[in-house]
Amino acid sequence: MTKVKINPIILLAITFTSITWALYAYRSYSNQEIAYGIIFTSLSVIFISLVIWGFVRNKKIDSTG
């Protein structure tokens, strides 16, 4: 089965979503809402790691052709 590249626009949208979640987590921490801060920080980290994995995967697909 051939591997399909992840669309860069989707990766960009997930990056912006992760940044938004990180900003919301910062605002939650400053309002003493620790649980929301932890949840949105972890979601932000997970999605940023998925974006990095997507870029690496696309590079591997390009190089193997």
N, CA, C and O atoms as CSV, one atom per row, in Angstrom:
chain,resi,resn,atom,element,x,y,z
A,1,MET,N,N,0.847,-1.172,0.000
A,1,MET,CA,C,0.000,0.000,0.000
A,1,MET,C,C,0.899,1.244,0.000
A,1,MET,O,O,1.864,1.318,0.761
A,2,THR,N,N,0.582,2.198,-0.842
A,2,THR,CA,C,1.390,3.413,-0.919
A,2,THR,C,C,1.045,4.360,0.221
A,2,THR,O,O,-0.102,4.457,0.658
A,3,LYS,N,N,2.079,5.054,0.687
A,3,LYS,CA,C,1.868,6.014,1.768
A,3,LYS,C,C,1.422,7.345,1.181
A,3,LYS,O,O,1.904,7.765,0.129
A,4,VAL,N,N,0.511,7.994,1.863
A,4,VAL,CA,C,-0.044,9.263,1.416
A,4,VAL,C,C,0.498,10.370,2.303
A,4,VAL,O,O,0.555,10.234,3.525
A,5,LYS,N,N,0.898,11.476,1.668
A,5,LYS,CA,C,1.402,12.612,2.436
A,5,LYS,C,C,0.261,13.316,3.167
A,5,LYS,O,O,-0.883,13.325,2.714
A,6,ILE,N,N,0.607,13.900,4.304
A,6,ILE,CA,C,-0.354,14.700,5.057
A,6,ILE,C,C,-0.329,16.103,4.466
A,6,ILE,O,O,0.740,16.682,4.271
A,7,ASN,N,N,-1.490,16.639,4.186
A,7,ASN,CA,C,-1.588,17.957,3.567
A,7,ASN,C,C,-0.957,19.022,4.477
A,7,ASN,O,O,-1.284,19.086,5.662
A,8,PRO,N,N,-0.051,19.864,3.932
A,8,PRO,CA,C,0.593,20.894,4.751
A,8,PRO,C,C,-0.381,21.916,5.333
A,8,PRO,O,O,-0.106,22.501,6.380
A,9,ILE,N,N,-1.510,22.137,4.670
A,9,ILE,CA,C,-2.500,23.077,5.209
A,9,ILE,C,C,-3.113,22.512,6.493
A,9,ILE,O,O,-3.390,23.258,7.433
A,10,ILE,N,N,-3.320,21.208,6.528
A,10,ILE,CA,C,-3.832,20.575,7.745
A,10,ILE,C,C,-2.809,20.688,8.865
A,10,ILE,O,O,-3.167,20.966,10.009
A,11,LEU,N,N,-1.534,20.473,8.542
A,11,LEU,CA,C,-0.486,20.610,9.553
A,11,LEU,C,C,-0.404,22.042,10.071
A,11,LEU,O,O,-0.179,22.263,11.260
A,12,LEU,N,N,-0.585,23.004,9.189
A,12,LEU,CA,C,-0.576,24.413,9.599
A,12,LEU,C,C,-1.770,24.728,10.499
A,12,LEU,O,O,-1.633,25.445,11.491
A,13,ALA,N,N,-2.932,24.195,10.153
A,13,ALA,CA,C,-4.125,24.422,10.975
A,13,ALA,C,C,-3.964,23.805,12.365
A,13,ALA,O,O,-4.374,24.403,13.360
A,14,ILE,N,N,-3.377,22.626,12.435
A,14,ILE,CA,C,-3.146,21.994,13.738
A,14,ILE,C,C,-2.132,22.792,14.546
A,14,ILE,O,O,-2.244,22.876,15.769
A,15,THR,N,N,-1.140,23.382,13.872
A,15,THR,CA,C,-0.166,24.226,14.570
A,15,THR,C,C,-0.846,25.435,15.189
A,15,THR,O,O,-0.594,25.758,16.350
A,16,PHE,N,N,-1.703,26.106,14.435
A,16,PHE,CA,C,-2.419,27.266,14.974
A,16,PHE,C,C,-3.347,26.864,16.123
A,16,PHE,O,O,-3.488,27.599,17.101
A,17,THR,N,N,-3.970,25.710,15.999
A,17,THR,CA,C,-4.821,25.217,17.076
A,17,THR,C,C,-4.009,24.969,18.340
A,17,THR,O,O,-4.449,25.303,19.441
A,18,SER,N,N,-2.841,24.394,18.186
A,18,SER,CA,C,-1.981,24.121,19.340
A,18,SER,C,C,-1.514,25.404,20.007
A,18,SER,O,O,-1.443,25.480,21.233
A,19,ILE,N,N,-1.199,26.407,19.207
A,19,ILE,CA,C,-0.792,27.700,19.769
A,19,ILE,C,C,-1.951,28.326,20.537
A,19,ILE,O,O,-1.759,28.885,21.616
A,20,THR,N,N,-3.149,28.229,19.978
A,20,THR,CA,C,-4.325,28.765,20.659
A,20,THR,C,C,-4.568,28.048,21.980
A,20,THR,O,O,-4.876,28.687,22.986
A,21,TRP,N,N,-4.431,26.728,21.984
A,21,TRP,CA,C,-4.601,25.973,23.224
A,21,TRP,C,C,-3.539,26.337,24.250
A,21,TRP,O,O,-3.830,26.404,25.445
A,22,ALA,N,N,-2.308,26.573,23.798
A,22,ALA,CA,C,-1.249,26.964,24.730
A,22,ALA,C,C,-1.552,28.328,25.352
A,22,ALA,O,O,-1.324,28.531,26.544
A,23,LEU,N,N,-2.061,29.255,24.554
A,23,LEU,CA,C,-2.428,30.565,25.094
A,23,LEU,C,C,-3.596,30.448,26.074
A,23,LEU,O,O,-3.619,31.131,27.097
A,24,TYR,N,N,-4.553,29.593,25.765
A,24,TYR,CA,C,-5.667,29.377,26.685
A,24,TYR,C,C,-5.183,28.727,27.980
A,24,TYR,O,O,-5.678,29.046,29.061
A,25,ALA,N,N,-4.222,27.823,27.870
A,25,ALA,CA,C,-3.655,27.194,29.069
A,25,ALA,C,C,-2.949,28.230,29.929
A,25,ALA,O,O,-3.065,28.202,31.154
A,26,TYR,N,N,-2.221,29.142,29.302
A,26,TYR,CA,C,-1.549,30.205,30.055
A,26,TYR,C,C,-2.571,31.080,30.779
A,26,TYR,O,O,-2.380,31.446,31.939
A,27,ARG,N,N,-3.657,31.409,30.079
A,27,ARG,CA,C,-4.700,32.224,30.702
A,27,ARG,C,C,-5.376,31.474,31.846
A,27,ARG,O,O,-5.738,32.073,32.859
A,28,SER,N,N,-5.543,30.175,31.684
A,28,SER,CA,C,-6.143,29.374,32.752
A,28,SER,C,C,-5.233,29.309,33.971
A,28,SER,O,O,-5.703,29.398,35.105
A,29,TYR,N,N,-3.930,29.153,33.742
A,29,TYR,CA,C,-2.993,29.147,34.868
A,29,TYR,C,C,-3.018,30.478,35.603
A,29,TYR,O,O,-2.974,30.510,36.833
A,30,SER,N,N,-3.089,31.574,34.862
A,30,SER,CA,C,-3.078,32.883,35.518
A,30,SER,C,C,-4.376,33.157,36.277
A,30,SER,O,O,-4.386,33.968,37.203
A,31,ASN,N,N,-5.475,32.488,35.896
A,31,ASN,CA,C,-6.745,32.623,36.613
A,31,ASN,C,C,-6.910,31.566,37.698
A,31,ASN,O,O,-8.002,31.398,38.240
A,32,GLN,N,N,-5.833,30.856,38.015
A,32,GLN,CA,C,-5.829,29.805,39.042
A,32,GLN,C,C,-6.745,28.629,38.692
A,32,GLN,O,O,-7.257,27.962,39.590
A,33,GLU,N,N,-6.954,28.373,37.422
A,33,GLU,CA,C,-7.706,27.199,36.966
A,33,GLU,C,C,-6.688,26.156,36.507
A,33,GLU,O,O,-6.435,25.989,35.314
A,34,ILE,N,N,-6.118,25.466,37.481
A,34,ILE,CA,C,-4.986,24.587,37.227
A,34,ILE,C,C,-5.379,23.386,36.360
A,34,ILE,O,O,-4.606,22.973,35.495
A,35,ALA,N,N,-6.553,22.830,36.578
A,35,ALA,CA,C,-6.965,21.649,35.811
A,35,ALA,C,C,-7.089,21.976,34.323
A,35,ALA,O,O,-6.616,21.218,33.476
A,36,TYR,N,N,-7.728,23.109,34.007
A,36,TYR,CA,C,-7.822,23.514,32.601
A,36,TYR,C,C,-6.440,23.775,32.020
A,36,TYR,O,O,-6.174,23.440,30.866
A,37,GLY,N,N,-5.578,24.361,32.805
A,37,GLY,CA,C,-4.219,24.628,32.339
A,37,GLY,C,C,-3.467,23.359,32.006
A,37,GLY,O,O,-2.777,23.286,30.989
A,38,ILE,N,N,-3.599,22.354,32.863
A,38,ILE,CA,C,-2.912,21.080,32.619
A,38,ILE,C,C,-3.481,20.388,31.388
A,38,ILE,O,O,-2.732,19.868,30.560
A,39,ILE,N,N,-4.792,20.382,31.270
A,39,ILE,CA,C,-5.429,19.719,30.126
A,39,ILE,C,C,-5.012,20.371,28.817
A,39,ILE,O,O,-4.617,19.676,27.881
A,40,PHE,N,N,-5.092,21.688,28.737
A,40,PHE,CA,C,-4.779,22.352,27.478
A,40,PHE,C,C,-3.286,22.390,27.191
A,40,PHE,O,O,-2.887,22.440,26.028
A,41,THR,N,N,-2.454,22.368,28.227
A,41,THR,CA,C,-1.015,22.253,27.994
A,41,THR,C,C,-0.679,20.887,27.417
A,41,THR,O,O,0.110,20.786,26.478
A,42,SER,N,N,-1.269,19.841,27.968
A,42,SER,CA,C,-0.994,18.500,27.449
A,42,SER,C,C,-1.540,18.329,26.031
A,42,SER,O,O,-0.887,17.709,25.192
A,43,LEU,N,N,-2.721,18.865,25.756
A,43,LEU,CA,C,-3.248,18.805,24.388
A,43,LEU,C,C,-2.350,19.553,23.409
A,43,LEU,O,O,-2.114,19.090,22.293
A,44,SER,N,N,-1.859,20.695,23.829
A,44,SER,CA,C,-0.979,21.484,22.973
A,44,SER,C,C,0.310,20.726,22.668
A,44,SER,O,O,0.766,20.706,21.524
A,45,VAL,N,N,0.892,20.108,23.681
A,45,VAL,CA,C,2.133,19.352,23.478
A,45,VAL,C,C,1.893,18.149,22.571
A,45,VAL,O,O,2.709,17.860,21.696
A,46,ILE,N,N,0.792,17.453,22.772
A,46,ILE,CA,C,0.481,16.290,21.939
A,46,ILE,C,C,0.311,16.705,20.481
A,46,ILE,O,O,0.846,16.053,19.585
A,47,PHE,N,N,-0.425,17.775,20.242
A,47,PHE,CA,C,-0.676,18.174,18.862
A,47,PHE,C,C,0.561,18.764,18.190
A,47,PHE,O,O,0.745,18.587,16.986
A,48,ILE,N,N,1.412,19.462,18.943
A,48,ILE,CA,C,2.670,19.949,18.361
A,48,ILE,C,C,3.561,18.768,17.989
A,48,ILE,O,O,4.220,18.796,16.949
A,49,SER,N,N,3.588,17.734,18.826
A,49,SER,CA,C,4.384,16.553,18.486
A,49,SER,C,C,3.812,15.839,17.261
A,49,SER,O,O,4.570,15.299,16.454
A,50,LEU,N,N,2.491,15.829,17.111
A,50,LEU,CA,C,1.890,15.242,15.908
A,50,LEU,C,C,2.239,16.037,14.651
A,50,LEU,O,O,2.450,15.455,13.588
A,51,VAL,N,N,2.301,17.355,14.768
A,51,VAL,CA,C,2.677,18.188,13.624
A,51,VAL,C,C,4.125,17.913,13.230
A,51,VAL,O,O,4.436,17.774,12.047
A,52,ILE,N,N,5.006,17.834,14.220
A,52,ILE,CA,C,6.411,17.537,13.926
A,52,ILE,C,C,6.534,16.165,13.276
A,52,ILE,O,O,7.278,15.996,12.309
A,53,TRP,N,N,5.800,15.177,13.810
A,53,TRP,CA,C,5.815,13.849,13.217
A,53,TRP,C,C,5.290,13.885,11.773
A,53,TRP,O,O,5.810,13.178,10.909
A,54,GLY,N,N,4.276,14.697,11.513
A,54,GLY,CA,C,3.728,14.813,10.163
A,54,GLY,C,C,4.729,15.393,9.182
A,54,GLY,O,O,4.836,14.916,8.052
A,55,PHE,N,N,5.472,16.424,9.602
A,55,PHE,CA,C,6.494,16.996,8.723
A,55,PHE,C,C,7.614,15.994,8.457
A,55,PHE,O,O,8.096,15.887,7.329
A,56,VAL,N,N,8.031,15.260,9.489
A,56,VAL,CA,C,9.078,14.248,9.313
A,56,VAL,C,C,8.584,13.141,8.387
A,56,VAL,O,O,9.327,12.675,7.523
A,57,ARG,N,N,7.358,12.728,8.561
A,57,ARG,CA,C,6.779,11.679,7.714
A,57,ARG,C,C,6.704,12.128,6.257
A,57,ARG,O,O,7.016,11.357,5.350
A,58,ASN,N,N,6.291,13.374,6.033
A,58,ASN,CA,C,6.228,13.884,4.666
A,58,ASN,C,C,7.614,13.937,4.033
A,58,ASN,O,O,7.765,13.644,2.847
A,59,LYS,N,N,8.626,14.311,4.815
A,59,LYS,CA,C,9.996,14.348,4.285
A,59,LYS,C,C,10.469,12.946,3.922
A,59,LYS,O,O,11.130,12.765,2.899
A,60,LYS,N,N,10.141,11.949,4.747
A,60,LYS,CA,C,10.534,10.571,4.441
A,60,LYS,C,C,9.851,10.075,3.174
A,60,LYS,O,O,10.473,9.394,2.357
A,61,ILE,N,N,8.582,10.411,3.008
A,61,ILE,CA,C,7.859,9.987,1.806
A,61,ILE,C,C,8.457,10.657,0.577
A,61,ILE,O,O,8.574,10.023,-0.472
A,62,ASP,N,N,8.841,11.940,0.689
A,62,ASP,CA,C,9.462,12.636,-0.433
A,62,ASP,C,C,10.814,12.033,-0.792
A,62,ASP,O,O,11.146,11.909,-1.971
A,63,SER,N,N,11.597,11.657,0.222
A,63,SER,CA,C,12.946,11.160,-0.052
A,63,SER,C,C,12.938,9.735,-0.601
A,63,SER,O,O,13.810,9.377,-1.392
A,64,THR,N,N,11.968,8.917,-0.195
A,64,THR,CA,C,11.920,7.546,-0.703
A,64,THR,C,C,11.160,7.453,-2.017
A,64,THR,O,O,11.289,6.471,-2.748
A,65,GLY,N,N,10.380,8.463,-2.310
A,65,GLY,CA,C,9.752,8.630,-3.563
A,65,GLY,C,C,8.654,7.834,-4.012
A,65,GLY,O,O,8.156,8.038,-5.119
